[in-house]
Each structure stands twice: as structure tokens, then as C-alpha cells.
Amino acid sequence: MSELWEYLTSLEIPDLVLCAAAVLILDLFAIAVILAANRESKLCRKRWEHVSSGVALQLRGDYFPLEADEILLGRHISADIRIADDSVSRYHAVMTVMGGVWSITDLGSKGGTYVNDRRVRQHSLHPGDVIRLGNVQMMVTDHPLEYRGKRKKEGGRHV
């Protein structure tokens, strides 16, 4: 530390001004990068809302916004939406989105995957559709307003 102080005190005034200007420029650049990243994050979230069609799952009074292009549903701890019910397989079904249209695919579950009381292997989903995995029912719905723009940082959500 004393060597740094000796070096700084040995500099002449123009050198100190140049050092201070360089530090100021670097700080301004860092602030600009942070602001640009924040703006890009907001734009990506808006694009995702458009791609995902603002869809959520309603299950037992809870809403689960679909915030990834692939959502694993099942009883296993690694599932994106974990459903603690013995009639639900560990890896029961997966939901995917393509071009703003969500679909569900059964992963060979024992209890079956049903959409509007019809057993399906794969089926496109729309708000109002009722999904049943084993004995558990959930509904495809639009995002409730209180969840729009908010992101949960927890892992697989337990139900």
C-alpha cells in the first residue's frame, strides 16, 4: 500500500488528472453496461410474454406462470412443478411452447394425462383447458395480474 502511495505522490498533476479521467471513463462505461443489460432483460421478458402467450397453470388455488419453454410436471423433486400425489408419476408429463402455442406430452405415466376428460399422448392447450394428471386436476389460464412481470427464483415448486 505504501508503494502505491509513493507512486501516486511521485506523479505530476497532469498524470493524476489523466488517471482520474481514465477511472471516471471506466466507471461511466460500467454504468452504461449495467443499464443496457437491465433494458435488455426487460425486452426479453416482454418477448417471452409474447411467445408464451402469458399462460399459467392454476392448481389448488395457486398460479404457476409458465416461464420456460419446457415445464416438467411430476412427483419427483427435480420437476419444475412438483405435484405431491401418489397418482402422479415422478416424471408424468412435459409442457412445451412453440410459436405461442402450449402443448402437453405424457411421458408414459401410469395414471395417464387427460385434457378436458380425454386421455391424450400429446395435445395442444388453450386457456380454459382442464388437465388431469392421475387424480390431480389443474386448469390452463391466463396469468393473474399479480404475477405478471414477477419471476420466482425458487427451484421446482412443490404443490
C-alpha positions in Angstrom: 0.0 0.0 0.0 2.8 2.4 0.8 4.4 1.7 -2.6 1.2 2.7 -4.3 1.1 5.9 -2.2 4.7 6.7 -3.1 4.0 6.1 -6.8 0.9 8.4 -6.7 2.7 11.2 -4.8 5.6 11.0 -7.4 3.2 11.7 -10.2 2.8 15.2 -11.5 -0.6 16.9 -11.7 -1.2 16.2 -15.4 -0.6 12.5 -14.8 -3.1 12.5 -11.8 -5.7 14.2 -13.9 -5.3 11.6 -16.7 -5.6 8.8 -14.1 -8.7 10.3 -12.6 -10.2 10.8 -16.1 -9.5 7.2 -17.0 -11.2 6.0 -13.8 -14.2 8.2 -14.5 -14.5 6.9 -18.1 -14.3 3.3 -16.9 -17.0 4.0 -14.2 -19.3 5.6 -16.8 -18.8 2.7 -19.1 -19.6 0.2 -16.4 -22.8 2.1 -15.5 -23.8 2.1 -19.2 -23.3 -1.7 -19.5 -25.4 -2.2 -16.4 -28.2 0.0 -17.7 -28.1 -1.7 -21.1 -28.3 -5.2 -19.5 -31.3 -4.1 -17.5 -33.1 -2.8 -20.6 -32.3 -6.0 -22.5 -33.7 -8.1 -19.6 -37.0 -6.2 -19.8 -37.2 -6.6 -23.5 -36.5 -10.3 -23.2 -39.3 -10.6 -20.6 -41.7 -8.8 -23.0 -40.7 -11.1 -25.9 -41.2 -14.1 -23.6 -44.7 -13.0 -22.6 -45.5 -12.8 -26.4 -44.0 -16.2 -27.1 -45.5 -17.9 -24.1 -48.9 -16.2 -24.5 -49.0 -15.3 -20.8 -50.2 -18.7 -19.8 -50.2 -20.1 -16.3 -51.4 -23.3 -14.5 -54.0 -23.0 -11.8 -53.7 -25.8 -9.3 -55.4 -25.9 -5.9 -55.8 -22.1 -5.8 -52.2 -21.4 -6.7 -51.0 -20.0 -10.0 -47.8 -21.2 -11.7 -46.7 -18.9 -14.6 -45.1 -20.9 -17.3 -41.8 -19.1 -17.5 -39.7 -21.6 -19.5 -40.1 -23.2 -22.9 -40.3 -26.6 -21.3 -42.1 -27.4 -18.0 -41.7 -30.8 -16.4 -44.7 -31.9 -14.3 -44.4 -34.7 -11.8 -43.8 -36.0 -8.3 -40.0 -36.0 -8.5 -38.1 -33.3 -6.7 -36.5 -32.2 -10.0 -39.9 -31.4 -11.6 -40.5 -27.8 -12.4 -43.9 -28.1 -10.9 -43.8 -30.8 -8.3 -47.1 -32.4 -7.5 -47.0 -34.5 -4.3 -49.7 -37.0 -5.0 -49.2 -40.8 -5.4 -51.4 -40.9 -8.5 -48.9 -38.7 -10.3 -45.8 -40.3 -11.8 -42.3 -39.0 -10.9 -41.9 -37.7 -14.5 -45.6 -37.5 -15.5 -45.8 -35.0 -18.4 -43.9 -32.2 -20.0 -45.4 -28.9 -21.3 -43.7 -27.1 -24.2 -44.4 -23.9 -26.2 -43.8 -23.3 -29.8 -45.0 -20.3 -31.7 -47.1 -19.2 -28.7 -49.0 -22.5 -28.5 -48.5 -24.6 -25.5 -48.8 -28.4 -25.7 -48.6 -31.2 -23.1 -47.0 -34.6 -23.7 -47.5 -37.6 -21.5 -44.2 -39.3 -20.5 -45.5 -42.8 -20.3 -47.2 -42.3 -16.9 -49.3 -45.0 -15.2 -52.2 -42.7 -14.3 -52.4 -41.1 -17.7 -52.6 -37.5 -18.9 -56.1 -36.1 -19.7 -57.1 -32.8 -21.3 -60.8 -32.0 -20.9 -61.5 -35.6 -19.7 -59.9 -37.1 -22.8 -56.8 -39.2 -22.4 -54.0 -37.8 -24.6 -50.5 -38.7 -25.5 -49.9 -35.2 -26.8 -52.3 -32.3 -27.1 -52.2 -28.5 -27.7 -53.5 -26.4 -24.8 -55.6 -23.2 -24.6 -56.8 -21.1 -21.6 -59.7 -22.9 -20.0 -58.5 -26.4 -20.7 -58.6 -28.7 -17.7 -55.6 -31.0 -17.4 -55.7 -34.1 -15.2 -52.6 -36.0 -14.1 -53.6 -39.1 -12.2 -56.2 -37.8 -9.7 -54.9 -34.1 -9.8 -56.7 -31.5 -11.8 -55.3 -28.2 -13.0 -56.5 -25.5 -15.4 -54.7 -23.7 -18.1 -55.3 -20.0 -17.5 -54.0 -16.5 -18.3 -51.5 -15.0 -15.9 -53.2 -13.4 -13.0 -52.3 -9.7 -12.9 -50.3 -10.0 -9.6 -47.9 -12.5 -11.2 -47.2 -10.5 -14.5 -43.6 -9.5 -14.7 -42.6 -11.3 -11.5 -40.3 -14.2 -11.6 -39.9 -16.8 -8.8 -36.3 -17.8 -8.2 -37.1 -21.0 -6.4 -36.5 -24.4 -8.0 -39.2 -26.9 -8.5 -42.3 -25.6 -6.9 -44.0 -28.0 -4.6 -47.7 -28.5 -4.6 
